[in-house]
Amino acid sequence: MTKEQQLMAFLHEHVFDPILDSPRAPKNLKAGVNLTIARMSKLDAAKMRQFYWSAIIGTERSTKFARMMRAEGFARFEDPGVLDDFRERFNDVWLRQ
């Protein structure tokens, strides 16, 4: 599995798929997740990590989207369990391997 696939598999498991698979998730939330997946899928692993960290720092778009995810009860990039696991797993050593 490539680094890009590893990273996306992690995000699918912890953030994306619970939303996409939920019958209660609003269509605009699912559309946002699909747009995020499409954007990230065009990037290499280093840029995927950068995208993730930029979303956590907060752009106008990402903070609005994160609020919507929280309001609907879904995990977000910045939630402690997701953030801690991401930081440990996709560190600089992993990227250089």
C-alpha positions as CSV (number, residue, x, y, z in Angstrom):
1,M,0.0,0.0,0.0
2,T,1.4,3.4,-0.9
3,K,1.8,6.2,1.7
4,E,-1.1,8.0,0.0
5,Q,-3.3,4.9,0.3
6,Q,-2.3,4.4,4.0
7,L,-3.2,8.0,4.8
8,M,-6.5,8.0,3.0
9,A,-7.4,4.6,4.5
10,F,-6.9,6.1,7.9
11,L,-9.1,9.1,7.1
12,H,-11.7,6.9,5.5
13,E,-11.9,4.7,8.7
14,H,-11.9,7.5,11.2
15,V,-13.6,10.5,9.5
16,F,-14.9,10.0,6.0
17,D,-16.7,6.7,6.0
18,P,-18.8,7.2,9.1
19,I,-20.3,10.3,7.4
20,L,-20.6,8.7,3.9
21,D,-22.2,5.5,5.3
22,S,-24.6,7.4,7.6
23,P,-28.3,7.6,6.5
24,R,-28.6,10.6,8.8
25,A,-25.7,12.7,7.5
26,P,-27.0,15.7,5.5
27,K,-26.3,15.7,1.7
28,N,-24.2,18.8,1.9
29,L,-22.0,17.2,4.5
30,K,-21.5,14.1,2.3
31,A,-20.8,16.4,-0.6
32,G,-18.1,18.2,1.4
33,V,-16.5,14.9,2.4
34,N,-16.5,13.8,-1.2
35,L,-14.9,17.1,-2.3
36,T,-12.2,16.7,0.4
37,I,-11.5,13.2,-0.7
38,A,-11.2,14.3,-4.3
39,R,-8.9,17.1,-3.4
40,M,-6.7,15.0,-1.2
41,S,-6.5,12.2,-3.8
42,K,-4.7,14.5,-6.2
43,L,-1.9,15.1,-3.7
44,D,1.2,13.2,-2.7
45,A,1.6,12.0,0.9
46,A,3.6,15.1,2.0
47,K,0.9,17.4,0.6
48,M,-1.9,15.3,2.1
49,R,-0.3,15.7,5.5
50,Q,0.0,19.5,4.9
51,F,-3.7,19.6,3.8
52,Y,-4.7,17.8,7.1
53,W,-2.7,20.2,9.3
54,S,-4.0,23.2,7.4
55,A,-7.5,22.0,8.0
56,I,-6.8,21.7,11.7
57,I,-5.2,25.2,11.9
58,G,-8.4,26.4,10.2
59,T,-9.2,28.0,7.0
60,E,-12.6,29.8,6.5
61,R,-13.9,26.7,4.6
62,S,-12.4,24.1,7.0
63,T,-13.7,25.7,10.2
64,K,-17.3,26.0,8.8
65,F,-17.1,22.4,7.7
66,A,-15.7,21.2,11.1
67,R,-18.6,23.0,12.9
68,M,-21.1,21.2,10.6
69,M,-19.4,17.8,11.3
70,R,-19.5,18.5,15.1
71,A,-23.1,19.7,15.0
72,E,-24.1,16.4,13.3
73,G,-22.1,14.3,15.8
74,F,-19.3,13.1,13.5
75,A,-15.6,12.8,14.2
76,R,-13.4,15.6,12.8
77,F,-9.7,15.9,11.9
78,E,-9.1,17.8,15.1
79,D,-10.8,15.5,17.5
80,P,-8.3,14.2,20.1
81,G,-8.4,10.5,19.1
82,V,-8.1,11.2,15.4
83,L,-5.5,13.9,15.9
84,D,-3.3,11.9,18.2
85,D,-3.4,8.8,16.1
86,F,-2.7,10.8,12.9
87,R,0.3,12.6,14.6
88,E,1.8,9.3,15.8
89,R,1.3,7.3,12.6
90,F,2.0,9.9,9.9
91,N,5.1,11.5,11.3
92,D,8.3,12.6,9.5
93,V,9.9,9.2,10.0
94,W,6.9,7.5,8.3
95,L,7.1,10.0,5.4
96,R,10.9,9.4,4.8
97,Q,10.6,5.6,4.8
